[in-house]
């Protein structure tokens, strides 16, 4: 009989410990500041599908750069920026050899 009570006591203790650890982890995660997003560099493709700057399909990373946009030799050199979302930040534009030829 005493063994059954001891077993139930340990089960309740384990459940309480798990609940406290979970709530502590959630509280800590909520209190930590979010890490700033890193700028992503990308290179304009040599043969992009369109001339739209904001189309991720035209960049080697599959996404429009938020860091430095690199340009080299390409069969599409007249870019359209009309699709720019408002307030887009670009770290810079670098024109390598062959860009715009």
Protein Blocks (a to p, Z undefined) as FASTA:
>chain_A
ZZmmmmmmmmmmmmmmmmmmmmmmmmmmmmpccdddddddddddfbdfblcfklmklpfn
opacfbdcdddddfbfbdcfklpcehiacfbdcddehihZZ
